Amino acid sequence: MKNLNNIIKRSNLTPLERVTMLVHNGEHRQKTGKDMLSEAELNTLTQGWAARLGQANEYNKYLEIAKLENSMRIDATMFSYRAELSLVRHQRLLSYCLTEPERMKKLINDDIMDGLEEEECLRFALAHTYLEYGSVLHLFTFFNLPREIREDLALLDDSVAYSNQYLGDEVQLYEMFNARKVNNEDKDTLVDIIFSRIYYEGINKMRGEGTERDAFILGGYFAEFPLSEAIYKTARDLGIKCKNRDEEEILDDIESYAKEKAVTMEHLIKESLRSWLDDGLFTKQFAPIFMNGGFDTVNGITRKNHKKLFEIWYAELEKSKRYFNTLFRMQKLKREEAEITVLGETKTVEKLTGESLYTCQEDLEFVREYKKQVYMILPFSNLALFIEKHTKPIQKYTTLCQFRKLGKRASDTFDANFTEEYDKLIESYREEMTLLNHELAKLTDVATEHLSAKAEEDFRCAIQIWNGSFRFDLREADDKADIIEKYERDFRKVM
């Protein structure tokens, strides 16, 4: 903003300059309780001038814009207060239910749930739940195998009856290493996958702080490869002593080395893994099971050798994929890609949609299990639906953002900063929404516990709740309160 004292000394002030100074004076008075301009200066800007032809209309137009923005700011503040009050009330409702989960079932028949139709409740539950396709495919394949093969596979890794990670890793190595030369792109992919199993940057994002070292979590395997070996190999390559020392101490030394060389730990570990892949990792060392003709495992001796077991598994997996592709092609099931957040990091998964699972008429175990689970979860999803209908978080957030956009237009006209007040309203609403989402996350935990404790059977395919919670992610959408349309019309008339 230009210096007001220099502007006001001029006798040929434009109508815009006059109203701009009045606006800035009003902003100053609101923040400090005192006028920035003297009474004489205010008189000069308002009544102490003779408007020439057309100036009076222009002056009144700008004055109307300023008055309109001031009125809108008051309405936005009241809108924000009511929106936040609604969130607080529903936080209390959630807290009441969470202290005794059985209350949720009683609420379904309570007057508080008036307006929720049975079909609407089911649609909401189906839209917010799914089965992960990779897990379904794995379990469908596993339980189609003969019992003795399943028992042998369980000796290779005791998680195969419920997790697709171990055999999924083995399949990935097979499709890279079998019958063709592994290229540089394959090697880079493997390095990235292995590193992602030991380093979780999202943990620091969740904490709001932390060093690169803090994001490492060691343990587990990639196929036959113990992930901790990546740390030991890096240390040996750097000349760091490893004997009689645990991984945490070695990580500390790698961190010190990285700081000294002004590089990242990620760079050092990935460089070591990449070199190892060129020097026999997964071919000479920690070879995958499709290269292994042995029978021994840490859990016992398999009936068939490991290579044969993998061949049987891979053939059955390909058969399962063809079957599922037929279901997708005939639109008996629907598969979609979706992004979910795990440990603060976003990853893409393939899901079987709740709607397609519910309408599927095929005689499939996972379809039957999904339908049972979705009805068990209804009391919890109904409560989330009730909150969504009565708080309308996306609409309220969109409306506040639209208030800000209109305020920005007025700000630009007068070289002012009206948006600061709207930003405060938006941030305050976000904070209340964060608290409500925290309670909704607890609701999700209770729903998951309910499925485990009350189910009459152990479900092979556990129902997944969208993004891990019945949370509301604030974003701008098309739906907005009617008051925005009113102010949009009013601003169009004067701007």
N, C-alpha and C positions, 0 to 999 in steps of 0.2 A: 504494500500500500504506500502510495506517495505520502510525503509529509503533509499532514492536515493543516498545520500552521501556514505553510507556504501557499496551499490551495485557497484557504479561506481569506487570505489577504487580497486575492484577485477580485476584481469587480465583475468579471465576465464568466462567472461559474455556470457550468452547464447543469441542467436539471438532474442528470445522473450523478454529477459530483456532489450536488447538494444533498440528495437522498443518501448517497454513499457515506457522507460524513455523519448524517443523522443515524445511519445504521451502525457505524462504528462506535458512535457515542453510546448508543443503546447497548451494544455488546459490552463496552467498558463498564457501564453502569451496572449491568447484570452481574459482572464478575467482581467488581470492587465496591459497589454501592454508591459510587460517586460519578458525576458527569465528567466527561473528558473536556467538554466545551463549556465556555462561560454562557451565562444567560444571554448576553449581548450577541455572542456568536450564534447561538441557537436561534435567536430572533432574526439575525441576518439571513440564516439559511431557510427560514420558514416564511415569516410575514414581512421581513424587511427588504423585499425586492419586488420590482415590477416586472412581471413576466411578459415577454414579447409573444407575438402570434405563434401558437403551437407549443410554446414552452410549458404553459400551464398543463396542457394535456399530457405532455411527456413526463412532467414532474409528478402528476397524479398517477401515471402508469407505474413509475418506479416506486412511488409510495405504496401503491396497492400490492406490488410484488413483495415489498418488505413486510407489510401487514399480513399478507397471506402466509408468508413463511413463518412469521411469529405465531399466527393462529395454528399452523400445522405443527409447529414444535410443541405447543401445548397439547394438541390432540395426540401426537406421537407419544408424549410422556404419559398421558392417561392410558393410552392403548398398551404401552409397555407395562405399566403398573398392574393393569387387569390381567395381562398375559402371564406375568410372573406370579401373581396371586393364584391363578389357576394351576400353575406348575407346583406351587407350594402345597396347595390343597391335595393334589394327587400324590405328591410325595408322602403326605401323611396317610393317605389311603393305602399306599403300598407298604409303608412301615407297619400299619395295623395288620395287614394280611400276612406279612412276612414273619410276624411274631408267632403266628399260629396258622400254618399253611392250610389247614382244614377249613379255615374261614373263607378261602377262595371259592370252594365248592358251594358254600352256603350263599355267597354273594350272587351266584348265578341266578338263584330264585328270589333274590332280594329286589326291592323297588329300585335300588341304585343302578341295577342293570337294565332298567326299562329302556327300550329303544334298540336293543341288540337283537337282531334276528338270527335264528339258528343257521340259516344259509350264509349270512354275512360272517358269522363267527367262524364257520368252517373255512370259508374262502380266505380269511385272514390267516388262520393257522396253516393252511396249505401254502400260501404265498410266503410265509416266513419259515418254512421248514423244507428239508430236502434230504436226499441220501447222496453221499459222495460216490460218484460213478467208479472211480478207481478202486475204492474199497468194495463196492458191490461186485464189480467184475472179478476181483480177486477171490472173494468168498464164494461166489457162484461157481467159479472154476475149481476151487479147492474142494468143496463139498460134492462136486460131481465126480471126483476121483475115487478109485477104490480105497477101502479103508487102509489096507497095508501100505499104499503109496502115501496117504496122508500121514500115517504114523512115521514113515521114513522121512518125509519132509520136515516133520516136527522135530526129528532128531538133528537135522541140519540147523534148524533155528526154531526155538520153541514159541516164537511169536507168529508163526505162519498161519495159525488157526484164527487169528483176529486182525493181523496187520499185513499190509501189502508191501512194506518197505523192503524187507530182505530179498524176497523173490523179484520185486520190481527192480532192485539194484542189479541182481544177477541177469535179468532180462536185458537191461540197458547195456551191460558189458557184453553180453552175447551178441546183441545187434550191432555193436561197434567193432568187436574183435573177431567175430566168426566170419571166415571166408572172404575177408577183405583187409586191406591195409588201413590201419587207423591213421586218419589225417590230423593235421594241426587243429582244425576246428573241433574235432572229437576230443582231443586232448585238453583244449581250453575249456570245453564243456565239462569234462570230468573234474578238472581243477576247481572250477566254479562250484560244482555240486558238493565236492568234498569240503571246500572251505565254508560253504553255507551251512554245513552240518556242525561246524565248531564255532562259528562266529555269528552273533546275533546283534546287529547294529540297533535293531528296534528296542532292545533292552535299555540302552542308554537314552533313547527317545522317550521311553516310558518313565524312566527315572528323572529325565530333564537334565541330566548331567552324566559325566563319566568319561573315562579315557578309552582309547581303542582296546587296551588290555582288559578293561572291565567287561567287554562284550563277548569274551571267549567262554564257552561252556564245553568242557571236554567229556567224552564218554560215547559209547555206542560204536556202531560199525557202518561202513559202506560195503555191502556184500561181505567178503571175507576179510576186509581190511579194517583193523582197529583204528579209529580216527585219531587216537592219541599218538599213533606212529607218525602222523604228519608233523607233530610238534618235535618229537625226538629226531626225525630226519632233518628238519630245519636246523635244529641245534647242532647236530653233528656237522652239517654243511658249513655252519658259521664258526666251528671250532669251540662250541660251548660244551662244557663237561656235562655228561648225562648220568654217569654211573651213580647208583644209590640216591638218586634225586627224583622227586615227583614232578608231574607235569606243571603244577602251579609255579614251582620254583624256576623251572626251565622257561616258562612263559615270561616270568619277570626278567630273566636274562635276555630273552629275545627282544623284549620291550626296550631294555637299556641299549642293546646293540642298535636297534632301529633308530632311537633318538640320537645316538652318536653319529650314525651315518646319514641322518636327516631323511629317512625313508619310513614307510609304514610297515607295521608287522604283516599286514596283508601282502604287501609286495614280496617280502622275504619268504613267507610260507608258500605262496603261490609259485614263486620262482623255484623253490626247492621241489615242490610236487611236480612241476612241469619237467624239470630235469630228471626226476625219478621215473616218470612215465616213459621218457626216452631211454631209460636205462633198465627197464624190465618190470616196473610195477604193473601188476595184473597179468603178466606173462611168465616171468621167472619167480616173482614174489607175490604172495597173496593172490594166487591164481583163482579165478572164479570156478564154480563147480562144474561148468560144462567142459572144463579142461582137466577135470580130476576123475580118474577111474577108481579111486579108493572107496572104502566102505566105512572107515573110522570117522567118528565125530566126538566132540567133548561130551556129548550126551549118550553115546552108545554106538552100536554098529548097525548100519542100515542093511536091509535085505538086498536091495539093488545098489549098484555102484552110483556114485554121485552124478556122473555124466549121464547115465541112463535115466536117473530120476529127473534131471533137468529136461531131457528130451521129452519125457512123458508130460512134464508140467507145461512146457512150451507148446506142445501140440494141442493140449487141452485148452490152454489160454487162447490160442488162435481160433479154435472152434467156438469158444465163448464169445470172442469179439465178433465173429461172423453172425452169431445168433443175435447179439445185441444190435448190431448194425441193421439186421432185418427188422427188429422191433422199432428202431428209430425211423427207418425208411417207410414202414407201414404206419407210422405215427401212433404206435401203441405206447411208446414212451418218448419223452422229450429230454434231450441232453443240452445243457447250456454251460458256457464258460462264465465264471463269476470270480470277482476279486474278494478275498477275505483277509482279515488282519489277524496274524498270529505272532505273539510276543513283539508287538509293535511294528511288525513288518508285513507288507502287503504281498500276497501271493495269489496266483490264479489256480482255481480248481475247476474240475468238471462236475456238474451236479445233475442228478435226476430230479426234475422239478416235482414239487409236492402235488401240483394239479394233475400231472400226467400219471404219477404213481397211484393217486386216489381213483382215477377213472380207468386205470388199466384192468382189463378183464382176464389177463393171462394167469394161469395157475402157477404162481411163482412165490417162493418162500419170502423173499425180501419185500415183495409187494404186500403180502399179508401182514408181515411184521410192521411195515410202515403204517398201514391203516390202523392197526391196533395202537401203535404209539401215538399217532396224531390225535386219537380220541382221548388218550390218557393225558395229553398235554393241553387239551382244550380249556380247562379252568384257568390255566395260567395265561394262555394266549388271549382268552376272552378279557381278562383284566387289562392286558396291554392294549387290546382293541378299544376298550372303554376309555382308557386314558388318551389314546390317540384321537378318538372322536370328540372328546370334551376339552382337550387342550389345543388340538390342531397345531402342533409345533411347527410344521413346515410352513403352513399358511401364516402363522404369527411371525416367524422369522423373515419370511419373504416380505411381509408388509413392512416390518421395521427397516429392511434393506431398501425398499421402495421409498419410504419416507426419506432415507438418507440421500438417495439419488435425486429426489426433487429438491431437497435442501442444498445439494451440491450445485444445482443449476442456479439457485438464488445466490449462493456463495460466490460463484464465478461472476455473476452480474455486478456484485458490490465489492469484489476483491476482499471477501471476508472469509471466515472459517466457521460457518454454521454446522458443518458436518461433525465437529468435535462433540457436540451434544448428542447427536444421533449415534455416534460411535459408542458413547458411554451407555446408551440404552441397549444397543445391540450386544455389547460385551456383558452387561448385567444379565440379559436374557440368556446368553450362552452359559454363564456361570450357573444359573438356576437349572438350565437344561442338563448340564454336566452332573449336577446332584441327582436329578431325576433319573438320568441314565445309569448312575451308580446303583440306585435302588432297583432299576429294571434288570441290571446285571445280577443282582441278588435273586430277583424273581426267576431268572433263567437258571441259576444254580439250584434253586429249590425245585424247579421243574425237572431238571436232570436227575436230582436225587430221588424225586418222586418216581421217575421211570425205573430207576434201579431198585428202589425199595418195595414198590407196590406191584411190579410186573409179576405175572404168574409164570413167566418163562424167561430164559436168558435170550435176549435178542441178538442174533448174529450181526445184523446191520442196524446200528444205532442211529436214530433220527438226529439230524443236525438242525440246529436253530440258526437262522440266517445271521452271519457274521458273529456267531457266538452269543448273541443276546437279542432280546426284544427292544433294543435301543433305538433311539431316533437320531439319525445323522442330519444335522442342520444343513440345509442347502436351499438355494433359491429355486422356486418353481413357478408355474403359471398361476397357481391359486393364490389369491391375495384378498384382503378384506376390502369391502365396498368403499371404505373411506378413501382408499388410494385413488380409485376411479374418480371420485368427487374432486380431489385435489389436482389430479391430472387435468381434468376439464377446466378447473379454475385457473391453473397456470397457463394452459393453452390460450385462454382469453387475454392474458396480459403479457405474455412473452412470445 
